[in-house]
Amino acid sequence: MNRDFIRFERPADRVARIVLARDDMRNAQNTQLLYELNDAFDEAACNDDISVIILAADGDHFSAGHDITEFDFKKNIDAYETVGVWSGFHGEGVEALYAREREIYLEFSERWRNIPKPTIAEVQGMAIAGALLLIWPCDLIVAAEDARFLDNTVEMGVGGVEYFAHVGELGPRKAKEYLFTADWITAEEAHRLGMVNHVVAPEKLSADTLALAQRIAKKPLFALKLAKEAANTMEDAAGRVAGMKNAFHLHHLAHSHNMVRFGMPVDPSGVPEKIRDKIMKHVAVLKGER
Ligand code: ZN
């Protein structure tokens, strides 16, 4: 696959560094970027010479989240070999939106979370909503002091991003406050809560993340895989997968509710004015008016 928005680097022996390279759009995630990212993760996962995978981003901000300027997504998804088998990407009613989000916002993130090798997210600046779908599936998170994390979906009439890892990441009490207030969590607070492994000076972010990756990469890869599998399976046995599926379906109950009430998947009153117009265009496409 040609990659326009993702760069694949080999910064050190046994380490891959996958970079979101759409800095001009604050690394907003369109369909193409997500499929390119999935392809890059596959490449790193299947190469036995790679033990550790870093996920990083160009520019001042990790990611602005989903690219809501992408209007023709029904067509876009046809260009790719899907990872799930749910299909229905051209269905009527809520079917197409559900199918699309299930594929690229839930099954992708779940797939990356289950890559057997250690993965490390390297995060600077803003990480908004959909950004969490790339960061949380990673095993470790190294954040610059200026990193901050936001899930503002409640303001838009939705009860959390599609990959509902909030409770596991923050603990139930803080997760609820995070969702209810739609406030930022700073790198320092995320570190205190156990969501982030290390907070470092912005100018040291890449070097420190790479140093951590290199330390891990010296260990036997098979043992690393076994350690990850053991930890992940404990979370899954505690109900993580079922809980997340339930949350995803509540997320789509919200999208459907908003479609009936407001004619768009989100409550427009919570959407900043400057992007509300873009969403209206997006909705016009959904309705076949454009
Ligand atoms: Zn959604």
Residues whose N, C-alpha, C, O or C-beta is under 5 A from the ligand:
A	BS01	ZN	E101
